[in-house]
Amino acid sequence: MTAHWGGTRRLALALLAAIAVTSAATGAQVPNWPDELPPRPLPARDVEFPPYEIRTLPNGLQVVVVLHHEQPVVSIRMLVRAGSSFDPRGKNGLASIAAALLDQGTTTRSAAQLADTIDSIGGGLGAGAGSDVTFASAVVMKDSFDLGLDLLSDIVRNPAFHEEELDRQRQQAMSGLTVGYQDPDLVAGLVFDRLVYGFHPYGMPNSGTPDSLQSITSADLHAFHRQFFAPNNAILAVVGDVTAPEAFNGAERAFGAWARQEVDAVPAADPPPPTRRLVIVNKADAVQTEIRVGHLGIPRKHPDYMAMDLAVKILGGEGSNRLQRVLRSERGLTYGASADIQALKRTGDIAAETDTRSEATIEALRVIVDEFSRLQRERVHERELADAQAYLAGSFPLTIETPDAIAAQVLNALFYELPLSDLETYRERVNAVTPEDIQRVARQYLKPDRLSVVLVGNASSFASRLKGVGFDEYDLVELSDLDLTAADFRRADRPAALAPARLPQLLPFADFQVRLPSPSLPR
């Protein structure tokens, strides 16, 4: 067997040598095989956004109707311009609780009656809250359109906020926090938001904290509803198999008697500027580290949003992902790495994330920081940009396939005060971005020297080596001591953990009541 294998191997080598000689003699080039590049994407199919009309009712309710007759379904969505960033001081989670209770009983229908009614027509009814928006929706068949409007109007205008429902929702939220605070992935995201936005409302946890949830009362919920739920502070989208007259007449019938009211303007302040800082949340039993790296970004309405979105896609998004290629394919440090841009109403953030085994934390962090710098200093390749553009342009049709998806896109555009025509020209605007645009926005908005970093894992396995990647100072917090509302992320009854050096305490805003409009649906 050995002699046979040796002979076979010599024969194979001889054949390879003959091929090489023949190729050299003929001047032919032997192709690189296998080709590591994926096949080129198929040509994008034409996308035609359905026709629409926009009107404002006498009470100030903005109504947009999108005609979509492919299915006998109608999606009815309402957005109210108030979310978790409007929570009063010490009442974090109020907007989320209020939204969760909208379909859990009104002054005219119990929670059971609401559920039975929507189930009887094969529809769906729900609500939720983001950073600066509360939304409610009903999806019904065409022949139940009027009933869908009535149910949506009822839960938006007449929530009961019963004490027993509040207690039940509070317990569910508390249980979720108990479980969530043991999840390094969730903890890393929450701490990253606080680190980037400071005590700005965007940085506070949407779902609240154990202390804030305990403080919320039914009176708080009613006050929040009275203050912000008004037709002139809302947008209604009706999308589906209806005519424009049917939709506008139905909206007038269901919401026309809703009284306009003054909605108090709230002061808007900017979050703290990007500053180089690092927080370690120590989970001593962890065998891997959750890593978040990034800083403030730009608002959704910014003219450079499209170019910045593509730049971040090249860094770590779908279609072209440098972080994935280096961290996973080249170095085997992780199963996945990504970067994303979250563009809110007034600002936003850029965040790269991955997880890796504890002993590889420093190497992975160094790679991420280096890739931020490389994107800024080097012109991207045309192929990289083309792949990111192909992904965005190619996936866009999937976001407007159903009435409910179209309704979400329409509300998103109206909330950010973007022209709906942007949806019709999306592909052209994506493909108009050039490599020079990417380099320009990367140099203007990326701050590799002012990155906020969160590491959740076993600190003893990597903290002593942070100086090697340029982080001489850091905060070290035990997971059991974590307090997102504290200046140093630590419960007041716990002493500071020992560390080589600690960052200065993050000073809160002078006015915790600062409020501003915010994100997409939902954040």
LOSELO-443217 format. One record per residue: y, x negated, z negated of N, C-alpha, C in turn; residue in three letters. Coordinates in steps of 0.02 Angstrom, whole numbers, plus 50000, padded with zeros to 5 digits. Example, Ala and Ser with C-alpha at 12.3 -4.5 7.8 and 13.67 -1.06 7.14 Angstrom:
2
497164934049610497754938549610498354934049610ala
498884935849646499474931649643500024935549606ser
***
This chain:
523
499404995850000500005000050000500624995650000met
500614990149960501204985849958501324982550025thr
500784980050056500854976750120501114981550172ala
500854987850171501074992950219501824994450210his
502044995150145502754996550133503194990850157trp
502954984550144503354978850166503424978750242gly
502864980350278502904980450350503364985950375gly
503324991650344503754997250364504484995450353thr
504634992350295505324990450280505584985450330arg
505154980450349505374975450399505504978650466arg
505084983650484505174987150547505834991050547leu
505984994250491506604998150486507214993550492ala
507184987750458507734983050461507834980450532leu
507264979250567507314976850635507634982050681ala
507444988350671507744993650711508494994150699leu
508704993650635509414993950618509794988150650leu
509484982350649509804976450679509884977450754ala
509364980350786509394981450858509954986350875ala
510024991550833510554996450845511234993250839ile
511314988950788511954985550778512124981050837ala
511614977350862511734972850918511924976850980val
511554982250992511694986451050512394989251047thr
512584991550987513254994450979513784989250991ser
513674983250965514184978050975514234976151048ala
513644975851082513644973951152514004979051195ala
513924985251181514234990551221514924992351199thr
515164989451142515824991051116515864997751082gly
515285001051072515285007651040515385006950966ala
515675012150935515775012150863515255016550830gln
514925013850779514445017750741514835022150692val
514755028750695515145033150651514965032250578pro
515435033450535515295033450464514885039650447asn
514305038650419513865044350403513575043450333trp
513555048550291513795055350307514555055850301pro
514855060450336515575061550333515735065050268asp
516175062050225516335064850160516835070550165glu
517165071250223517665076550229517325083150245leu
517555088650216517275095150230517475097350301pro
517115102150329517295104550395517975107850394pro
518315107750450518965110950454518905118450445arg
519395121650414519355128850404519395132650469pro
519105138650470519155142950528519875145250538leu
520055147050599520735149550610520875155550565pro
521475155750537521655161350492521735167750533ala
521475173150504521545179550539522235182550525arg
522455186750570523105189850562523125194350500asp
523685194250467523775198350408524385202850419val
524285209250410524835213950419524925217850354glu
525495216650322525625220250259525785227450276phe
525495232250238525595239350254526325241450245pro
526515246850278527215249350274527375251750203pro
528025251350185528225253250118528935256150119tyr
529105259750065529775262250055529955261449981glu
530605260349968530845259549899531415264449887ile
531385267949831531935272349811532035271749736arg
532615273749714532765273949642532915281149623thr
532555283749573532655290549550533325290949513leu
533595297049505534235297849470534255294849400pro
533675294549367533655291749299533595284149299asn
533595281049357533575273749361532895270749373gly
532375274849376531695272249388531635269949460leu
531465263649470531365260949537530645262549558gln
530565265649616529915267749641529795264649709val
529235261249717529035258449782528375261749802val
528345263949864527745267249891527485263049949val
526855261249945526535257349998525965261550027val
525985262650092525495266950126524895262750146leu
524305264750120523695260950132523125266050137his
522925267750199522485273450210521765271450225his
521575265250209520895263150224520375266350178glu
520575268150117520125271350070520485277250038gln
520115282550018520435288349986520595287049913pro
520955281549900521095279349831521845278249824val
522105279549765522815278349751522865274349686val
523245268849688523395264949628524105266449606ser
524185268149542524845269649514524965264749457ile
525455260349466525585255249415526315255549393arg
526415254849329527095254549302527185248049263met
527765245049273527955238949237528585240449197leu
528575238649133529155239149089529385232049073val
530025230749080530285223949072530355222148997arg
529805221848962529795219648892529085217748875ala
528985211748849528325209548830528345205448766gly
527875200948759527795197448696528385192848679ser
528765190648730529345186548714529905190648683ser
529815197248679530295201648646530075203348575phe
529515200548552529285201948484529805199648434asp
529955203748383530425201648331530145195848291pro
530585192348257530375186648217529855188948165arg
529315185148161528785186748113528325192348134gly
528435195148196528025200648219527665198848285lys
527485192548293527135190448353526495194648362asn
526395196948423525825201248437526015208648441gly
526645210248425526865217248425526805220348494leu
527055216948546527025219748613526305220548636ala
525875215748619525175216248639524825222048605ser
524965223048541524665228748505524925235248534ile
525585235548547525875241748575525555243448642ala
525465238548685525155239748750524435242048743ala
524075238948697523365240748688523295247848662ala
523805250448628523765257148599524045262548645leu
524335260748701524635265848745524115271048766leu
523515268948783523005273748806522525275748750asp
522725274548688522315276448631522595282348593gln
522885286948630523145293048599523885293848610gly
524085299948630524785301648639524955307648595thr
525565309948599525755315848560525455322248588thr
525155321948647524855327848678524105327248688thr
523835321048688523115320048700522855314748652arg
522255315848627521935310848585521635305448629ser
521425299948599521105294548636520485297148672ala
520085301348637519475304148668519645308548727ala
520175312548721520365316948776520605312848837gln
520985307648824521195303348879520595300248915leu
520125297748876519535294548905519115299548943ala
519005305448914518595310548948518925312849012asp
519585313649011519935316149071519895311249128thr
520035304849114520025299949169519305298749193ile
518815299149148518115298349168517885304049211asp
518135310049197517905315949234518115315849307ser
518625311949325518835311449394518645304749425ile
518245300849389518015294449415518565289349424gly
519075289749380519635285149386519655279949331gly
520195276349328520285271249276520995271549249gly
521055270249184521695270449150521735264549102leu
522285260949102522325255149057523035252649050gly
523125247849005523785244948992523695238048962ala
524235234148964524215227448936524915224648934gly
524975218548908525635215348902525585208048920ala
526115205448951526195198348964526775195748923gly
527025189948941527565186948901528185191248901ser
528375194048959528975198048961528885204648998asp
528275206849006528155213249038527595216949002val
527665223548999527115227948980526955232049041thr
526315233049054526125236749114525585241849097phe
525585247249135525085252549127524885254749197ala
524265256749206524035258449273523515263949271ser
523485267649326522965272649337522725271749409ala
522075271749418521775271449484521345277649492val
521505281749543521175288249551521025289449625val
520575294249637520465296449705521075300549728met
521145301149794521735304449821521815311549795lys
521265315249788521315322249766521495322949692asp
521525317249655521715317449585522385313949573ser
522775313149626523395309449622523875312449570phe
523965319049571524425322249524524205321249452asp
523555321949440523305320949372523385313749350leu
523285309049396523395302049379524115300649359gly
524585303549395525285302849377525425305749308leu
525135311649294525255314849229524985310549172asp
524395307749181524105303649128524515297249117leu
524725294049171525125288049164525795289649131leu
526105295049151526735297049120526645298449046ser
526095301449028525975303248958525905296948915asp
525505292148937525395286348894526005281748890ile
526415281748944527005277448943527565280648903val
527635287148907528205290548875528055293048805arg
527425294748791527275298348728526725295048686asn
526705288548678526175285648637526235287848565pro
525665289148533525675291548464525685285848413ala
525365280248430525315274548384525045276748315phe
524485280448316524185282848254523995276948209his
524065277948144523905272648096523185270348102glu
522715275148110522015273148113521865269048176glu
522215270648231522125266648292522435259748284glu
523005259448250523325253048237522865248648194leu
522575251548142522125247648099521525245048138asp
521255249248181520675247148221520865241548269arg
521435242248303521655237148350521825230648315gln
522125231248255522295225248217521665221348197arg
521155225048175520525221748156520205218348216gln
520235221548274519955218448333520335212048351gln
521005212448346521405206548361521275200948311ala
521205202648248521065197648197520385194348209met
519895198348227519235195548242519265190948302ser
519665193048352519735188748411520055182048394gly
520555182248350520865175948329520375171448291leu
519975174448248519495170648209519015166948255thr
518775170348306518315167248354518695162348399val
519285164548423519665160448470519885153848441gly
520065153648378520295147448347519745142348338tyr
519125144248352518575139548351518405137048422gln
518765139548471518635137748541519145132248561asp
518925126048571519385120648587519795122048650pro
519505125348698519865126848760520455131448746asp
520345136748709520885141348691521415137948647leu
521195134148598521655130748553522095125848592val
521795122248638522185117448678522735120948717ala
522575126748746523075130448783523645133048740gly
523465135648681523985138248635524435132648610leu
524145127048591524555121548565524985118648621val
524705118348682525095115748738525725120048750phe
525645126648750526225131048759526745129748705asp
526525129248642527005128048588527345121248596arg
526955116348618527235109548625527745109348681leu
527605112648737528055112548794528675116748782val
528585122848756529145127448749529465127348680tyr
529185123748633529465123448566529445130348534gly
529985132248499530025138748467530355144048512phe
530455142348575530655147248623530125152848626his
530315159048639529815164448640529215163048686pro
529305159448740528745157848784528215153648748tyr
528415150048697527945145648663527545148848608gly
527725154948589527385158348534526765162148560met
526245162548519525615165748543525715173248557pro
525535175248618525605182348638525215186948592asn
524625184748571524185189048532524345188948457ser
524855185048438525055184948368524655180048327gly
524785180048262524435175948213524155180548159thr
523695178148118523435182548064523995185448021pro
524485181448003525025183947960525465189047996asp
525635187648060526075192248096525725198848110ser
525085198548126524715204748140524685209248078leu
524605206148020524575210047958525235213547944gln
525785210747969526445213547953526655219347999ser
526295220348054526495225448103526325232448078ile
526805236948083526715243848060526805248548119thr
526615254848107526715259948158527465260748172ser
527885260148121528605260648132528855255048178ala
528575249048173528755243548217528595245348290asp
528015248348300527795250148368528255255448398leu
528425260448358528885265648383529575262748398his
529805258248358530465255148369530465251048433ala
529935247248445529875243348506529875247948566phe
529495253448562529455258148617530135261348631his
530475263548579531125266748588531635261948619arg
531595255648600532085250748622532015248848696gln
531395248348720531295245448786530995250048838phe
530645255248817530325259648866530825264848890phe
531105263548948531605267948978531515267649054ala
531655273049090531555272949163531965267649198pro
532575266449174533005261449204532805254249184asn
532265253549146531995246949128531285246249153asn
531115250249205530425250449229530395250749305ala
529815248949331529675249349403529005252949411ile
528965257649458528355261249473528135259749544leu
527505257749552527225256449618526655261449631ala
526695264849687526175269549709525895266849775val
525265265049774524965261849833524305265349849val
524225267449911523595270449929523645275849982gly
523165280349980523075285350032523505291550018asp
524165290550018524635296050010525195295050061val
525565300450074526165299850115526755298150071thr
527285295550101527885293950062528175300050027ala
528245305850061528505311750026528065313849967pro
527395313549975526945315349920527065310749860glu
527135304349874527215299549820527885300349785ala
528425300749821529085301349790529165308049753phe
528905313349783528935319849750528525319849685asn
527935316649688527525316149629527855312049574gly
528165306549593528515302349544529095306149512ala
529465309949552530015313849525529765319149477glu
529215322449495528935327649451528695324749385arg
528345319049387528045316249326528535312349283ala
529025309249314529475304749277530215306749280phe
530385311749319531085313449328531435315649265gly
531075318849218531385321149156531435315749104ala
531185309949117531225304249071531955301949068trp
532245302249010532965301149003533145293749008ala
533655292449047533935285649051534235283848983arg
534225277448965534535275248903534785268148911gln
535245266348869535485259448869534965254848838glu
534815249548873534345244548847534755238348829val
534735236648766535145231048742534985224648779asp
535505221448805535415214948835535245209948780ala
534805205348795534605200448745534825193548767val
535045189348721535275182648741534715178448768pro
534865174348816534365170048846534555162748836ala
534115158948806534235151848796533705147848832ala
533835141648844533355137348878532875134248827asp
532245133048847531785129448803532005122148798pro
531725118448751531915111448743531735107348804pro
532125102248820531975098148879531325094248870pro
530995092348925530365088548920530465082148879pro
530005080948834530025075048792529305072348784thr
529225065848788528565062848782528305063948711arg
527755067648703527475068948637526745070748643arg
526375069348591525655070348592525425073348525leu
525005078348529524715081548470523955081248476val
523635078848423522905078948419522705084448369ile
522275088948391521975093748345521265091348332val
521145089148271520515085848255519965090948241asn
519435090548280518825094448269518265089348262lys
518125087648200517705081848185517005082448215ala
516745088548224516065089248250516035089748326asp
516605088948360516625089548432516315083448465ala
515965084548520515675079048559516065077948624val
516555082248637516985081248695517695083248676gln
518165081248718518875082448705519175086848759thr
519535092048737519935096048783520605092648792glu
520815091748855521425088048870521905092548909ile
522525092748887523055096248923523655091448930arg
523905090948990524465086349004524955089949050val
525605089749033526095092849077526785093249045gly
527205097549072527885098449047528185104549079his
528825105949064529165111649093529185111149169leu
529195117049201529225117249274529845120849297gly
529765125349346530325128849375530175136349374ile
530695140649376530585147849376530295150249443pro
530015156249442529685158949502530175159849560arg
530785161749546531265163249599531585156949628lys
531415151149603531725144949626531565143749700his
532045141549740531915140449811531395135049825pro
531265130649777530755125449787530065127549761asp
529985133949743529355135949714528765134649761tyr
528815136449824528255135749870528045128449876met
528535124049886528375116849892528075114149827ala
528345116449770528085114049706527375116649694met
527245122749714526575125549706526075121549747asp
526255119749808525805115749849525725108649821leu
526255105849793526205099149763525695099249706ala
525735104349664525265104849608524555106449633val
524495110149688523845111349717523535104749739lys
523925100349768523675093849788523465089749727ile
523845090249674523665086649612523015089149583leu
522925095849581522315098249547522145105449561gly
522325107949620522175114949635521645115849687gly
521535122149705521035123749756521285121249824glu
520815118849863520985116549930521085109049934gly
521365106049882521485098849882521595096749809ser
521135093049780521155091849708521035084449693asn
521585080749684521525073649669521185072449601arg
521365076349551521075075349485520325076249487leu
520095081449521519375082649526519025076849561gln
519335074349614519025069049652518965062649610arg
519505060849575519485054549538519075055349474val
519205060549435518885061249370518145062849376leu
517965067149424517265069049429516885064949481arg
517125065149544516745062049598516715054449593ser
517285051349576517295044049576517085041049509glu
517265044249454517135041049389516635044849345arg
516455050749364515945054449326516155056049254gly
516795057449244517045058549176517035065949156leu
516955070449203516995077549187516625081649239thr
516505087949223516225092549272516775096049312tyr
517385095949286517915099349321518595097349294gly
519095097149339519775095649320520235099649366ala
520805101649339521255105749379521975104849355ser
522435107349396523145107649377523425114149405ala
523905116849370524175123249392524915123549374asp
525285127549410525985128849396526045136049373ile
526355137149316526485143849292527235144949296gln
527455149049344528165150149354528355156849324ala
528785156749275528985162749239529665165049264leu
529975169649227530605172549249531165167349250lys
531245163649195531795158949190531575151649197arg
530955150349181530705143549186529945143949197thr
529605138649181528875138549189528605131949165gly
527975130649180527685124249160527175121949211asp
527035115449209526525112249250526015109449201ile
525385110949212524865108849164524255106349201ala
524025100449183523385097849206522885098349149ala
522265099949164521775100749111521085098549132glu
520705096149083520015094249093519695093649025thr
519045092549023518705090548961518235084848978asp
518115080648930517695074848941517355072948876thr
516825068748880516495066548819516985062548777arg
516885062548712517385059848666517575052648681ser
517075048448696517215041448706517575040048771glu
517605044948817517955044048880518655047048879ala
518895049448822519535052848818520105048648844thr
520145042348823520705038048842520705036748916ile
520115035448945520075034149017520285040249057glu
520065046149036520255052349071521005053649066ala
521285052549007521995053548997522395048749041leu
522175042449044522515037549086522515039649159arg
521955042149183521905044449253522405050149266val
522435054949221522885060649232523605058449234ile
523805054149187524495051749187524635047849251val
524155043649273524245039749334524325044349395asp
523945049849397523985054349455524645058049457glu
524925059649400525605062449399526085057449431phe
526035051149412526485046049439526365044849514ser
525735044749534525575043449605525845048849650arg
525785055149628526045060649668526795059949678leu
527125057249628527855056449632528055050649676gln
527685045249674527925039149709527635038349779arg
527075041749796526755040649861526795047049903glu
526935046249966526935051850013526225054550021arg
526145061050018525475063950024525255063550097val
524595063350107524315063150174524355070150205his
524445070150271524485076550307523855080650295glu
523265077350293522645081050283522625084550216arg
522855081050163522875084050097523305090350096glu
523895089850125524345095550127524055101150169leu
523765099350226523475104450270522915108250235ala
522515104750196521965108050160522235112850107asp
522755110750071523055115150021523375121250054ala
523715120050110524015125650147523485130450173gln
522945127750199522405131950225522115136350171ala
522045133450110521775137550055522245143250038tyr
522885141750028523365146950009523425152250063leu
523515150150125523595154950179522945158950190ala
522385155550183521745158950195521545163750141gly
521735162250079521545166650023522025172450013ser
522625171950042523115177250031522875184150051phe
522525184950108522295191650125521855194850072pro
521505190750033521075193549980521485196749924leu
522125194849919522545197549866522885204049886thr
522775206349947523075212749968522545217050002ile
521925216549979521385220350010521335227549984glu
521495228549920521405235149890522085237849868thr
522135244449859522765247249835522995244249769pro
522525243149723522715240349658522985233249665asp
522675229249709522905222349720523595222349753ala
523695226849800524355227349833524885229349782ile
524715234249739525195236449688525405230649644ala
524925226449624525095220649582525555215849618ala
525415214549682525845210049721526555212849728gln
526605219249740527265222449749527665222049684val
527355223949628527705223649564527905216549547leu
527465211849563527625204849550528255202749588asn
528305204649651528895202849691529525206249664ala
529475212649648530065216249625530295213649556leu
529815211949513529995209449447530385202949452phe
530165198549497530505192149505531105192549552tyr
531265198649574531845199749617531765196049683glu
531165196049710531015193049774530985198549827leu
531185197149888531135202149940530395203549957pro
530225209849967529545211549986529355208550053leu
529855206950094529705203750158529375196950148ser
529445193950089529105187650075528355188350080asp
528095194350063527375195550069527165195650142leu
527595197950185527425198350256527465191550289glu
527865187050263527955180450294527625174950252thr
527165176750209526875171850163526565165950200tyr
526155167350249525805161950285526305157250319arg
526805159950351527295155750385527675151350335glu
527825154050277528195150050227527755144650198arg
527105146050189526645140850165526595135150215val
526505136850278526395131750329527025128050349asn
527605130450327528235127050343528375121150298ala
527995120450242528105114850196527845108350227val
528235103050220528065096550250527905091450196thr
527575085850215527465080450166528105078050133pro
528655078050172529285075850144529525080750090glu
529405087250100529575092150049529185090849985asp
528535089249992528115087949933528375081949895ile
528535076649930528785070749895529455071949862gln
529885075849895530545077349867530475081249801arg
530075086549800530015090549739529645086749685val
529155082649704528795078749655529265073849620ala
529705070749659530175065949629530695069549586arg
530865075649606531395079249571531145082649507gln
530535085349507530315089549452529755086649409tyr
529375081849434528855078849393529175073549348leu
528935073349285529205068649235528635064849202lys
528335059949237527765056349209527925052749144pro
528565051049134528755047549073528915052349016asp
528875058949028529035063848976528505069248974arg
527875067248972527325071948972527165074248901leu
527015080648895526745083348832525985083148838ser
525655080748786524925079848788524615083148727val
524065086848738523675089748684522955087548692val
522675084948638521975082848637521635086648580leu
521115090348595520725093848544520025091048545val
519845087548491519195084348488519135080048426gly
518635075648426518505071248369518985065348372asn
519525065648333520055060648337519815053648323ala
519315052948279519085046248260518795042448319ser
518605045948372518285042548428518785039948480ser
519425041748474519895039548525520595038148500phe
520795040648442521495040148420521745032948415ala
521325028448393521545021548383521695018048449ser
521495020848505521595017648570522155020848611arg
522515025648582523035029048620523605024348639leu
523715019348599524265014648615524155011348682lys
523525010548702523365007448766523585011548826gly
523715017948817523965022048872524695024048860val
525025020648815525745021548807525955026648756gly
525485029248715525655034148664525595030848596phe
526145027948572526145024448508526195029348450asp
526445035348462526545040148409526195046748427glu
525965050148375525645056548387525615060448321tyr
525535066948327525395071248269524645072348265asp
524375072048206523665073248195523595079148148leu
523265084448172523185090648134522445092648133val
522195094048074521515096648069521495103848097glu
520965105448133520905112148161520975117548108leu
520685116348050520715121347997521415122147968ser
521855117447981522545117747955523045120048008asp
522815121448068523275122848123523685129248111leu
524335128648121524795134348116525295133848173asp
525225138348222525645138048282526375139748268leu
526515142748211527205144548195527555139148154thr
527205133948135527495128648094527805123248138ala
528325120048114528665114848152528215109048170ala
527755107248125527295101648137526585104048150asp
526505110548166525855113548183525375113748122phe
525625112748063525195112148005525375117347953arg
524885120447923524995125347870525405122247815arg
525855126147787526335123547738525975120947675ala
525385123647659525045121547598524595115547609asp
524625112447670524205106647684524635100547695arg
524455094747666524845088647677524715085947747pro
525175081847770525095078747835524515073947835ala
524115074147890523565069447897523845062447912ala
523475057447890523695050647903523615048847976leu
524105045548004524085043448073524505037148079ala
524375032948131524775026848139525525028348141pro
525705033848172526405035948174526415043248192ala
526945046648171526985053848186527625055248224arg
527575060248267528175062348303528665065448254leu
529305065248270529785068948229529605076348232pro
529755079948180529605087048179529985090548235gln
529655095448266529965099348319530415104548287leu
531055103848296531525108348262531535115048297leu
531505120548261531525127148291532215128748318pro
532245133748363532885136148386533265139048327phe
533915138548328534325141248274534245148848270ala
534125152048327534055159348328533365161148354asp
532935163448310532265165248331532255171748373phe
532815175248374532835181648409532965180748484gln
533005174548507533115173448578532575176948618val
532775180448670532295183948712532465182748785arg
531965182248826532095182048897531535185148936leu
531695187348997531195190249039530705184949060pro
530105186949082529615181849094529155182949152ser
528505182949141528045180549191527785185549240pro
527275183449274526935187749322526505192749285ser
526075196249321525705201749290524975199949280leu
524715198949223525095197249163525125189849156pro
525475187349107525465180149096524795178349069arg
***
